[in-house]
Amino acid sequence: MDFRIADTFTDSLTKLAGDEQKAAKTTAFDLQMDPAQPGLQFHKLDRARDPNFWSVRVSRDVRLIVHRTAASLLLCYVDHHDDAYRWAERRKLETHPATGAAQLVEVRETVREITVPRYVEAEQEAPPKPLLFADIPEDELLGYGVPVEWLEDVRRADEDTVLELADHLPGEAAEALLELATGGTPHVAQPAGTVKDPFEHPDAQRRFRVMNDVEELERALEFPWEKWTIFLHPEQRQLVEKEFGGPARVSGSAGTGKTVVALHRAAYLTRANPDARVLLTTFSDALANSLQTKLRRLISNEPRLGEQLEVSSMDAIGRRLYESNFGKLELASRGVVRQLLEECADDVEGHGFSQHFLLTEWEQVVDAWQLGSWEEYRDVRRLGRKTRLPEQQRRVLWSIFDRVRSGLKNRSLVTKADMFGRLAVRLANSKYPPLDFVVVDEAQDASVAQLSFLSALGGNQPNSLFSRATSARESSSSPSPGRRSASTSAAVPAPCGSTTEPHTRSGRRPTGCWDPRFPTWTASGRNGPVRFLSSMDRHPSFASWTTSKKKEKRSACGYRAGAAKASCHTRWGSLFVLRPSWHGPVRRSRTPVSGSRCSTRTSSLRAGTFRLAQCT
């Protein structure tokens, strides 16, 4: 008998009190060990639409709802007695006739209002709003996973009711409808080959999970709010299990579940390659410790994976490999480099460059790219540097930097960039790389030398380097070196050249396309007049809006506490669309700007089912 849990069960478990959660977990373990043991009290739900729904007694007032057949047992919901029964009476488990995915469908209820005639003054009725999905064929709606009994409600939905309707539909159907409502084309998850078991469909795996043993169930129930350890969005699972011919990078906005993909990717590579050595790394020790904690939750029932999988920061793994290949490491601090620059600059008369310029030129160009000769510095592209330098000035600067390099060598000191550069050369020429696979989190904060080092760590083989980065936050001003990577993200659009930009916090000016028909923007405070709906609990620190002759467009953008990225919400009437601002204030409407090209992308895989739209 297959023993499964549903995401609705883990969601409901978190809402119980601590002692009630403990009792519910104990009952779940007993059901997995032996559902036929006499101590378990099953009760048939006579009023439930699904004849396979049963309740199991947890305590005097708490009941666990299960779907029980001869071949499987599914934990569906847990709550207090009356609430648990009401939930089960409004649900049924069925296989969708078009997609073949297993769904927990909310039963459609017909409500009739009793009207009492009254004499009232005639009021002019507002014109009806256009229906969003009236012209979409029934087969297409079914292909998106819309349950059959909800088709009529979907066809009658307008911008005032679509969000409420989405709350009653399965996840894949809700995502598709919101995508259609914003003018996009939904992505339909396709199973690999023929799927006979409805629980094996990609859309079903986002909400149902087989528990193979007690340890796996214990891990799932220990942190029920950490749903990412159990349930993955189909697009996330596709990235986790995809085979890449070389290095790959996954990028997206904040909150789209990229770190979850990186953690599952590291565990997947370790499972698929029992003899491999896998590294999960990031740019700081603090983040590495955080990844270690999350990875421990993910593989707690598979201790063997922990023996093959190492979690370490880039600096830590770099220092260890450097000392094993070159001997003791003596790093040059920033203060030592600054002192050498001052001394060497004093030896060159009439250069006219400030100490700040010399230090940043050294860190961002000379040391970052490991330039070792005048010819290399003369020909390098100084991307991101605002001051242009003719060849004569570059020659003067190189005379200073060459002295700094000699000073570091005389003191037997190396910089971090030099450390990673030497390791990259050594590993590239090695027949036996120290690692088989490298998974990088927060790759946008890695330096050029670190990226070269990571590229060389796993050797030139398939799946050797998998990195995830936050869009529009690449910290390096220069492009990544090394081999071409297979990126799964769309390119960030270039600015339109419009001189109108919104008020932004701390002087941040996101790039993006403004609609020239809406040139006027106004910012207000946190409690401004623009209110919006958010599925991710992100409140704005400023809001902006604009009007035209035809209709009103409202937007709200805000920065979360401690976050570097903003989240934006756009409204036409009562329909809000969540879109993180990593693209900046891109324009999106049902009628795109003339000459624009639009595409869509999932905005949140964990916390919401909204999509963002990108126009260039």
N, C-alpha and C positions, 0 to 999 in steps of 0.2 A: 504494500500500500504506500503510495506517495504521500508524503506529509509536507504541506505547503503553508506559507503565511502570506497574507495580503498586506499591501501598504495601508489599507484602511484599518487593519488590526494594530499596526505599530502606531498609527496616528491616534487611535482611540486610547491606546495604552498610556500614552504620555499625559492624558487628561485626568487620569485617576490619581488618587492620593497615594502616598508612598506605601502604606501597608496593603492597599488594594492592588497596586502594581505587583507587589511581591507575591500575593496570593494568586493573581492571574498568571504570573510566570510559572509558579509551581504547577498549576493546572495544565499549562501548555506543555511542560516537560512530561507530566504524567500521560497526556494524550499522545505524545510522540513515542514514549516507551511502550505503552500498551493501552490503546483506546478501549479495549474490551474489559479492562479490570473492573471489578465490582464497585470500587469506591467512586467511580465517575458516574454522575447522575445526568443522563441525557433526557431531554424533554422535546418531544415533537412539537413544532410550531404549526398549529392548525390554521392560523390565519395568514401564514406566509404564502406568497405567490409561488415561491420555489419549494417544491415538496422535499427537497434535500437539505433544507435549513433545519438545524437543531440547536437547542441551547444546552449549555453545560454549566452546572452550578459551580461557582467559584467561592462564594461566601453567601451569607444570608441575603445580601441585596445585590450582589454583582453576578452577572451572567456573561458567558462567553458564547458567541454565535459562531457555529461551524457549519461548513457545507460538507456533508458526509455522503459518500457513495461507496460501492464495493471496492473501487480501485484507488480512492484518494480521500484525504481528509484535509480541509482547508480552513485555517483560522481566519475568520473574516472580521470580527468586531468584538469589543468588550466594553461594557458599560453597566450602569445600574439597571435593575430588572426591567422597568417599564421603558426606559430609553433604548435598551438593547432590543427589546421586542419590537418597538416601533421601527427601528432601523431595519430589522430583518423583514418586516412586513412590507417595506417599500423597496426592496431589492430582489434581484434574481440574478443568478449566474447563468450566462448563456454564451454560445459561440456565435460570433457575428456571421451572418450569411454571406457577406461579400469578402471580408478580409480574412475570416477564419481564426481570428484572435479571440481568446476568452475575455469576457467583460463582465464586470459587476454593474448591471444596468439598473438605474433607478426607475421604478414603475411609474408610468405616466398616470397622474390622477386627473380626473375631470371634475372641475368645480363649477357648480351652477349658482349664480347669484339670484336671490329672490328680489325682484324689483317691486317697489311700492310706488304707485303713481303719485306724482306731486305736480302742483301747478307752480311753475317757475317761469321767470322771464326768459325769453329766448336769447341764448348767447351765440355769438358767432363762433363756430367751431374752427379750430386750427386745421389747416390742411394736413392730411395724413402724410407721415414720413415714408420715404421709399423703403420697400422691403429689400433686404440685403441679398437674400438667397433665392428669391422667387424664380429666377431664370436659370438656376443651376439644375441640370438633369438629376433625376432620382438616383440613377446608377452612380453618378459622380459623388453624390453625398454619401451613399452607402460605401463607396470606395474609401472615403475618409474615415470610416468607422462610426458614422452616425447610426444609432440604433433605429430599427424600423419604426417603432412606436413614437419616436420623437421627430420623424420627418416633417409632419405637419407643423409642429411648433417651430422648427428650423425655417420653414418656408415663410412663416408669418413674422419672423424676427426682423426688427429694425434696429437702429443705432441705440435706442433707449432700452431694449430688452436683450441684446445679444450677450452682454456680460453676465446677466443673471442666468440666461439660458446655458451659458458655458459651464456654470457651476454644477449643473445637473447631468452633464454628459461625460463620457469617458475622456481621458486625457488627450488621446490622439484626435478625437472629434472636436474637442474644444480648441485645440491648437489650430486645426485646419480652418474652422469657422472664423477665428480671430484673424488668421492670415488672409482669408478671403475678404473679410470686412475692411481690411486696410489696403486692399488692392494687390495683394501678393498672390503667389502660387504655392499652395501647401506642398510640403515634402511628405511623401507617403513611404513609410518604412516597408521594405520588401524583404521577406525571408529568403535566406540562402537555400534555394532548392525547394522541394515540396515538403511542407510541414504537415504531418498527420495529427500531431498533438496540438490542440489549440493553445495550450500553455507554453509551447515552444515558440510561438510567434513573437517577433521583436516587440510588438506593442503590448503583448501580454506579459513579457518579462519585465516591463517597467513597473508592474504592480503585483506580480506573483513570483514567489521564489521557493524552490524546493529546498527543504532542510534535510541534508543527508545524514546528519548525526546530531547527537546532543550538544557537542561543542559548537557546531555552527548555529544551532538555535540559541544557545546561551549567548553567543556573541551578538546575534541579532536583537535579543531582548535586553542585553546589558545596557546598550545605548540606543533605545528605540527612536530617539530624536535624530540620531545620525543615520538617516535613511540612505545616505550615499554608500554606506558599506554593503547594503543589500540590493537596492534597486538602482538601476542605471537607465537613463533615457536611451532610446534606440540609437540616436546619433552619437552619444557618448560611447556606447558599447561598440559601435562600428569603428571608432577611432582606437579604442583599446585593443581590439583584436585584428586590426588591419595589418597587412604585410606591406612594408615599404622597401623599395629597392635601395634606399640610401638614407641619409639624414632627413628627418621630417620635423616640421614645426607646426604646432597648433596654436593659434592666436584668437583672441576674442576679447570682449569687454569684461569688466569686473563683474563677478557674480554669475558667470555662465558655466561654472563647474569645471574649469580647466585643471585645477589642482586635483580634483577627484579623478579626472582622466589620467593624470600623471601617476597617481598612486595605484590605480587599477592597472595601468600599463606596466608598471614595474612588477607588480604581483603576477600579471599574466605572462610576461616574458620569463619570469622565474619558474612558473609552473610548466610552461611549454618547453623549457630547456633545462632539464634537471641538473646538468653538469655545468651550467653557465654561471658566470660571475656578473652580477648586476649592481650598478651604482645608481642611487637616487640622490641627486645633489641640488643645491641651490646656492645663492650668493652669500648667505650669512649663517653663523652658527645658531642664532635664535630660530630662524626659519627651519633649519635642519632638525633642531630638536622638536619643533612642532610637527614636521613631517614624520619624524620617528614615532611620536605619540599616535598620530593618525594611522600610520602603517601598522603599528602594533594592534590596533583595534581591527584593522582589516584582515590580518593574517594570524590572529590570536589562536585559531584552531588549526593552523598549519605551521608548527614551529620549524619544520624543515626549511621552509622558505626563508626564514630569518637567518639561517646559516649561509645562504647564498647571496642575500640581498643586503647591501651596505648603504646606510644613510649617512652622508657627511657633507659638509660645506665644501665649496670649491677651494677655498684657501687651505682647509685642513688636509684634503686629499692631495693638493698640490705640494704642500710642505712635506708630507710623508713620502711621496714619490721622489721629490727632489733629493731629500737626504739619503734615500736608498740608492739613487743613481749618481749623485754628485758629491755626497758628503754633507757636512754640517752647513746649515743655511744661516747666513747673516743678512737679514733684511735691512735695507736702508729706509729709515723712517722719513716721513714728509718733512720733518724739521731738518734732517741732515741734507736732504735734497735742496731745500730752500737756502740753507747756509752755503752749500756749494755753488748754487746759482748766483748768490750775492757776491761771493769771492771771485768767481770767474767773470761775472759781468763787470766788476771793477777793473779787471785786467784788460778789458776791451774798451777803449775810449770812444766816446761820441756815438754810441749805438742808439741812445734815446728811447729805449724800451723800459717800461716799468717792471718792477719785480713781479707784480701780479700777472702781467702778460707773459713774462718769461716762464713762470711756474705753470700756468695753464697751457702754454704752447708745449712745454716739456711733457706734461701729463697726458694731454689729449692728442698729441701728434707724435712727437719724437719717441717717448717711452711707450706709448700705447701701441704704435706700429713697429716698435723695435727697429728704428732706423739706425744703421751702423755706418753710413758713409754720407759724404756730401752729395753724391749723385742721387741717393735715395731720398734725402730731404729735399733736394731741388725738384724732383719729379713727383713727389707725393701730392695727392689732392687733399687739401686741408678742409675737408667737409665740416660744416658747422662753425668754422672760425670766421668771424665777421670782418676782421682786418685783412685786407689783401696785401700780399708781400711780393714785390718784384724780386728778381733774382739777386740783385745787389744786396738788398736787405736780408734775404734768406742766407746769403753767404756770411754776413756779419753774425746773424743768429747762430749759424752752425759753428762758427768759431767758439761761441760760448758753450753750446751744448756738447761739442767735442771735448772741451776741457772738463765738463761735468762728468762725462762718461769715463774719461781717464782718471778723474778723482775717485769715482766709485770703484774702479778697478784697482787702484792703488790701495784702497782701504779694504779690499776683499768684500765689498758690499754688492748686493743685487737688489733691484726693485722687484715688486710683485709681478709686474709685466715681464721683466727679464726672466724671472723664475718660470712663469708659464711658457714663455717663448722657448727657453732651452728645453723644457720638458716636451713641448710639441715636436721639436726637431728630433729629440731622442726617441720618442715613441713612434714617430712616423717612419723611422728607419729600423724599428725593432720587428723581428719576425714573430714575436710572441707578445701581443698586447696584454697588459695587466688585467683588462676587463673585456667582457664580451658585449655588454649592452650598457648604455648610459641614458638615464632619464633625467632631464633638467627641468626644475620648476623655477618660475620667475626668470626666464632666460633673457628678458629685455633689460635686466640690470647687469648682465655679464659684460665684461670688457672684451675688446678685440682679442687680446692675448688669451683670456680665459676660454673664449669660443674656439680658438685654434687648438688649445690644449684638450678641450672636451671632444673636439672632432677627431683628434688623434688617439684618444684613449681606447676606443673600441675597435680601431682599425677600420679599413675600408671594406665593410661588409654590410649586408642588408640588416635593417633595424638597429644598427649600432648606436645611433644617436636620435633620441626623441626628446624634443624640447617643447615647452609651452610658455607662451609670452602673453602679456596684456597689451592689447592693441594701443597704438598711439602713445606708448610709454617707453619705447626703446631708448635706453639711457645712453647708448653709445651714439656719438654723432657721425660715426662712420659705418659703412655697411659691413656685414659679417664676412670674415674671410673664409677661405677654404672652398670645399665642394659646394655645388648647388644643392639646395635643400628642397624637399617636396613640401610645400606649404599648403595647408588645408584652409587657409583664411583668405578672404577677399581683400583686395588692396584698399587702403584708406583713400578716399577721394581727395583730389586736390582742391584748393580753394577756388571759388569762382572769380576771384578778383574783386569782389564787392568790397566797398569801403565801409559798409555798415556791419558792425559787430555788436553782440550783446554785452551788457555789463557782466563781468565775471569776477569771481572772488580771487583775491590775492594776485590780481593781474593776469590770471590765466586766460589765454585766448585760444579756444579750441579751433581747429581748422575745419572747414566744411563749406557747403554751398548754401548761400542765402537766396531765397526767392526774391528777385528784384521788385516784384509787385508788393512786397511787404518790407519797406525800407526803414520803418520806425519801430524801435524797440525800447521798452521801458522796464527798469528793474525795481523791485520793491523788496521789503524786508521779509523775514521768515514768516511773519503773520500777515502776508500780503493778501490782497483780495482774491487771487486766483487759487482755487482749491481743486485737488485732483485725486484720482483713485490710484492706489498703488498696491500691487500684490506682494511687494518685497519690503514694505514698511520703510521706505526711504522718503524722508521728509525734506522739503526744499529749504535751502537757505536764501534763495532769491527766486523770483518768478518774473516772467516776461510775457507780454501779449501784444498783439497788433490787430488792426482791423482793416478791412477793405470794403469796397462798395457792395460786393456780392455776398460775402459771408465773413464771419469772425473766426479767427484762428487763435487759439490760446495755447501757451506752452508754460511748463514749470520745470525748472532745473534746480538741482540741489546737491550739495556735498554732504555725505554722511560724516559723522564724527570720526576722525582718524583716517578717512579715506581720501585718496588723491583724485578720484574720478567722480564725476557728477552723473546723476540720473535725470533724464528728461521725460516729460510726459506731454503729449500733444492732444488737444481736444477739438473736435468738431461737434458742436451740439453737446450731447452727453456721452459720447464715445471717447474714451481715453485709450491711448496706445502707449505702452511703456517702451522706451528706447534709451539705453544708456548713451551718454554723450561722448563716447570715444571717437565717434565720427564728427563730433562737433554738432552744431545746430543744422543738421541736414533737413532739407525740405521734404515733406511727404504729404501727398494729398491724393484724393481719388482721381484727379486729373493732373498728372505730373506737369512740371514746367516744360514748356516747349523746348524740344531738343535735348531733354534730360534722359538718362538711362537709369532705370531703377532695378534694384534687386533686394531680396529680403534675407534675413538671417535670424536665427533663434537668439533672443535676448537673455533668457534665463532658463537653464535646464533644470535647476534645482528648486528655485523658489517661485517660479511663475510659468505660465503657458503663453506669455505674450511674445510677439515678434517685433523686430525693428525693421525699418525700411531705409535703404541707402540709395540716394540719387546722386548721380554725377553728371 
